């Protein structure tokens, strides 16, 4: 028998305010047509003034606990992936911990930008498999709108705010790909590409928060090759074929990147969970938001094989395979 982590619940939260491409036409020199053609994005949600990453995270965490039918008191670990913490320190995870009324266990943030949720899953899975935790909340939450230069049309049209969460629970399995569990995670980074996608501020460098800066075409090129490699790595490690995948739940940055990966895997679009059209790129929140949507609308069934993949600033990238 092998100790593994099983996802026993998921939930999400989106701020009420939806901003359409038409709305953005009034702010910068752009068009609905350009944005849809290049990215597939039609709308995104933007947090209200005073609505913080921890508020979004807490709402998603409560939804995930509710779906799992669990009391917050049974959680002994919170791993929160975010690029937009409430404050530079303490971690936003500790605020969520207090918000849930928890005084035991431990909570920490993970920073891997758009790959953050896959990284956080991997971290929480390691805590569970080594016996340091038994029930973990894994959250991706972002108020990415706060990092945007709203005068820069090359970036401000791409991102949105939101949060998603899953509950992971320790489970026994056979240790093979038939287990209903998180089967594997594969993580990578390459800091040589630090400047391809970054924020031009920080506590240590400028003592300001800064704004997102990006070399879009370079990121696009790396995304398709690196994501294809890390997906292949996950399938080989588990003795699985692309045809075994029931659902691709990718990071939602750009529909063209997602289509490229699906094509390489020969997956029909009916097996791809797509939210980028309505959410934009919500960074660490995009995968759990998409997962929660596909689970709650009944698409994902017990025993289905789910492939998640993401790439973000760093560069950081990774994949996770889950048997639901
Ligand atoms: N509206 C209208 N025109 C625009 C806009 C806009 N919002 N943004 C850029 N343009 C213009 C440019 O100024 C340029 O004009 P020019 O030819 O007169 O100089 C023209 O459109 C083409 O610009 P490119 O940057 O070459 O456009 P491209 O086809 O590469 O699309 C995009 C840009 C969508 C950013 C693309 O490169 C991309 O998707 N890259 C991946 C980046 C990404 O997804 N980042 C998200 C974060 S990382 C992650 O999550 C994976």
Boltz pocket constraint, residues with backbone or C-beta under 6 A from the ligand:
constraints:
  - pocket:
      binder: B
      contacts: [[A, 29], [A, 30], [A, 31], [A, 34], [A, 35], [A, 38], [A, 39], [A, 114], [A, 153], [A, 154], [A, 155], [A, 157], [A, 158], [A, 197], [A, 214], [A, 215], [A, 216], [A, 217], [A, 218], [A, 219], [A, 220], [A, 223], [A, 251], [A, 252], [A, 253], [A, 254], [A, 281], [A, 311], [A, 312], [A, 313]]
      max_distance: 6.0
